[in-house]
């Protein structure tokens, strides 16, 4: 079976992309905020900021550190990375209990630029990797920071990019490229973040959250957006829509089959492509799950009775 995994407000779910069958695989009483999967190993962020891991059907929880809350996860090779609030990064091998601090970014001079609109500490909202030594952190709010030495040193790479970034992504076929969904639309770098280009032609919803790149075609990008920032949602609702570019963001078109005013957010990590069937993609908006079989051009609803979905990812063959 080929699976997508969903993190929801009532546990972790598997969705079989061939049959459409779905089942909860645990943590039904937990609100789960992100799920990542590699080689049958599943890790999620729980509602209290801890990490749950599933190995051979058994879930165990680890607390990364007493004074942090985990906000994002990434698996690189056989190592699990956790981005936290405040802005730190930890890692550990699969199955290990002890977390190692990779970078205490909140202690660095560049952290003086980090902030949140509500006055709390900034966090690592998403992580993307070029390699085990070089990866990128989306700081909410503080732009993107980069390490080229596995976290020994960090630098801000915000020359020309909107600092309110909601998801950062990379692609193995274009190793110099970095993609960013921001509160001011889409930005792309072709030089590892040294410079950025704002590419929003045709993008009518500029407050963007979720981002996914086709596994075989790095110019095909899906991104979600709203015409309003969150304060406007209280009056107008989120009104999210999904957009597609086939030229690395130079031009955008709204996809076919989804409303242009969805009542729920297509959030960070809310869009994913399959690597087994690369033109298959999923996206989630609240309890609604949508699928595409043509690399995101057209979509159909495949579920409307799931618990509200917070994130999804492709998990390979189960």
LINFEN-V658758 format. One record per residue. N is the residue number from 1. SS is DSSP state (H for helix, E for strand, L for the rest). BURIAL is I if it has 16 or more other C-alpha atoms within 10 Angstrom, else O. D_LAST is the distance of its C-alpha to the last C-alpha in Angstrom with 1 decimal. Layout:
{{N;SS;BURIAL;D_LAST} {N;SS;BURIAL;D_LAST}}
//
This chain:
{{1;L;O;5.6} {2;E;I;6.2} {3;E;I;6.5} {4;E;I;9.6} {5;E;I;10.5} {6;E;I;14.1} {7;E;I;16.7} {8;E;I;19.4} {9;L;I;22.7} {10;L;I;21.2} {11;E;I;18.1} {12;E;I;14.5} {13;E;I;12.8} {14;E;I;9.5} {15;E;I;10.7} {16;E;I;9.3} {17;L;I;11.4} {18;L;O;12.3} {19;L;O;13.6} {20;L;O;14.2} {21;L;O;13.1} {22;E;I;12.8} {23;E;O;12.9} {24;E;I;14.1} {25;E;O;12.2} {26;E;O;15.4} {27;L;I;18.6} {28;L;O;20.1} {29;L;O;23.5} {30;L;I;22.7} {31;L;I;23.2} {32;L;I;20.3} {33;L;I;21.5} {34;E;I;18.8} {35;E;I;15.1} {36;E;I;13.7} {37;E;I;10.4} {38;E;I;10.2} {39;L;O;8.4} {40;L;O;6.3} {41;E;I;9.8} {42;E;I;10.9} {43;E;I;14.6} {44;E;I;16.9} {45;E;I;20.6} {46;L;I;22.3} {47;L;I;25.5} {48;L;O;27.8} {49;L;I;26.6} {50;L;I;24.7} {51;E;I;21.2} {52;E;I;18.6} {53;E;I;15.8} {54;E;I;12.9} {55;E;O;12.3} {56;L;O;11.1} {57;L;O;11.5} {58;E;O;15.0} {59;E;O;16.4} {60;E;O;19.4} {61;E;O;21.8} {62;E;O;23.9} {63;L;I;26.9} {64;L;I;27.3} {65;L;I;31.1} {66;L;O;33.6} {67;L;O;35.0} {68;L;I;32.1} {69;E;I;29.5} {70;E;I;26.1} {71;E;I;25.7} {72;E;I;23.1} {73;E;I;20.3} {74;E;I;19.1} {75;E;I;17.1} {76;E;I;19.1} {77;L;O;18.0} {78;L;O;17.3} {79;E;O;19.6} {80;E;I;19.2} {81;E;I;22.2} {82;E;I;23.7} {83;E;I;26.5} {84;E;I;28.9} {85;E;I;32.0} {86;L;I;34.4} {87;L;I;33.4} {88;E;I;31.9} {89;E;I;28.9} {90;E;I;27.3} {91;E;I;24.6} {92;E;I;23.1} {93;E;I;20.7} {94;L;I;17.4} {95;L;O;18.4} {96;L;O;22.1} {97;L;O;24.2} {98;L;O;26.9} {99;L;I;26.8} {100;E;O;29.1} {101;E;I;31.2} {102;E;I;30.8} {103;E;I;33.2} {104;E;I;35.5} {105;H;I;36.2} {106;H;I;38.2} {107;H;O;40.8} {108;L;O;41.4} {109;H;O;44.2} {110;H;O;41.9} {111;H;I;40.6} {112;H;O;44.0} {113;H;O;42.8} {114;L;I;39.8} {115;L;I;40.4} {116;L;O;39.0} {117;L;O;41.0} {118;L;O;41.0} {119;L;O;42.4} {120;L;O;39.5} {121;L;O;37.9} {122;L;I;35.7} {123;E;I;32.0} {124;E;I;29.4} {125;E;I;27.6} {126;E;I;25.1} {127;E;I;24.5} {128;E;I;23.9} {129;E;I;24.0} {130;L;I;25.8} {131;L;O;25.2} {132;L;O;25.0} {133;L;O;28.7} {134;L;O;29.2} {135;E;I;27.6} {136;E;I;28.9} {137;E;I;29.2} {138;E;I;30.0} {139;E;I;32.7} {140;E;I;33.5} {141;L;I;36.3} {142;L;I;37.4} {143;E;I;35.9} {144;E;I;33.7} {145;E;I;34.2} {146;E;I;33.1} {147;E;I;32.8} {148;L;I;33.2} {149;L;O;33.4} {150;L;O;30.2} {151;L;I;32.1} {152;L;O;35.4} {153;L;O;37.1} {154;L;I;36.4} {155;E;O;38.2} {156;E;I;38.3} {157;L;I;37.8} {158;L;I;39.3} {159;L;O;41.9} {160;L;O;41.9} {161;L;I;38.8} {162;L;I;38.8} {163;L;I;38.2} {164;L;I;36.2} {165;E;I;32.8} {166;E;I;29.7} {167;E;I;26.9} {168;E;I;27.1} {169;E;I;24.8} {170;E;I;25.0} {171;L;I;23.9} {172;L;O;23.4} {173;L;O;25.5} {174;L;O;28.3} {175;L;O;28.5} {176;L;O;31.8} {177;L;I;30.6} {178;E;I;29.9} {179;E;I;29.2} {180;E;I;30.3} {181;E;I;30.3} {182;E;I;33.5} {183;L;I;36.0} {184;L;I;38.0} {185;E;I;35.5} {186;E;I;33.7} {187;E;I;34.7} {188;E;I;33.7} {189;E;I;34.8} {190;L;O;34.9} {191;L;O;36.3} {192;L;I;33.9} {193;L;I;35.5} {194;L;O;39.1} {195;L;O;40.0} {196;L;I;38.4} {197;E;I;39.0} {198;E;I;38.9} {199;L;I;37.6} {200;L;I;38.0} {201;L;O;39.7} {202;L;O;38.8} {203;L;I;36.8} {204;L;I;38.5} {205;L;I;36.4} {206;L;I;36.9} {207;E;I;35.4} {208;E;I;31.8} {209;E;I;28.7} {210;E;I;25.3} {211;E;I;24.6} {212;E;I;22.0} {213;E;I;22.6} {214;L;I;21.4} {215;L;I;19.4} {216;L;O;21.7} {217;L;I;24.9} {218;L;I;26.0} {219;L;I;28.9} {220;L;I;26.8} {221;E;I;26.4} {222;E;I;25.6} {223;E;I;27.4} {224;E;I;28.3} {225;E;I;31.8} {226;E;I;34.6} {227;L;I;38.3} {228;L;I;39.0} {229;L;I;38.2} {230;H;O;37.2} {231;H;O;40.8} {232;H;O;41.2} {233;H;I;38.3} {234;H;O;40.5} {235;H;O;42.9} {236;H;O;41.0} {237;L;I;37.4} {238;L;I;34.6} {239;L;I;34.9} {240;E;I;31.8} {241;E;I;31.1} {242;E;I;28.6} {243;E;I;30.1} {244;E;I;29.1} {245;E;I;30.8} {246;L;I;30.6} {247;L;O;33.1} {248;L;I;31.7} {249;L;I;33.4} {250;L;I;36.8} {251;L;O;36.6} {252;L;I;34.5} {253;E;I;34.1} {254;E;I;32.8} {255;L;I;29.9} {256;E;I;30.5} {257;L;O;29.3} {258;L;I;29.2} {259;L;O;32.3} {260;L;I;34.2} {261;L;I;34.8} {262;E;I;31.6} {263;L;I;32.6} {264;L;I;29.6} {265;L;I;28.5} {266;L;I;25.8} {267;L;I;25.4} {268;L;I;24.4} {269;L;I;20.6} {270;L;I;20.8} {271;E;I;20.0} {272;E;I;17.1} {273;E;I;16.5} {274;L;I;13.4} {275;L;I;13.5} {276;L;O;12.0} {277;L;O;14.6} {278;L;O;17.1} {279;L;I;19.5} {280;L;I;17.1} {281;E;I;17.7} {282;E;I;17.6} {283;E;I;20.3} {284;E;I;21.2} {285;E;I;24.8} {286;L;I;25.2} {287;L;I;23.6} {288;E;I;23.4} {289;E;I;20.3} {290;E;I;21.1} {291;E;I;19.4} {292;E;I;21.0} {293;L;I;20.6} {294;L;O;23.5} {295;L;I;22.7} {296;L;I;24.0} {297;L;I;27.3} {298;E;O;26.9} {299;L;I;24.8} {300;E;O;24.3} {301;E;O;23.5} {302;E;O;20.4} {303;E;O;20.8} {304;L;O;23.8} {305;L;O;23.2} {306;L;I;20.7} {307;L;I;22.1} {308;L;I;23.4} {309;E;I;20.6} {310;E;I;21.4} {311;E;I;18.7} {312;E;I;15.5} {313;E;I;13.3} {314;E;I;10.7} {315;E;I;7.5} {316;E;I;6.4} {317;E;O;3.8} {318;L;O;0.0}}
//
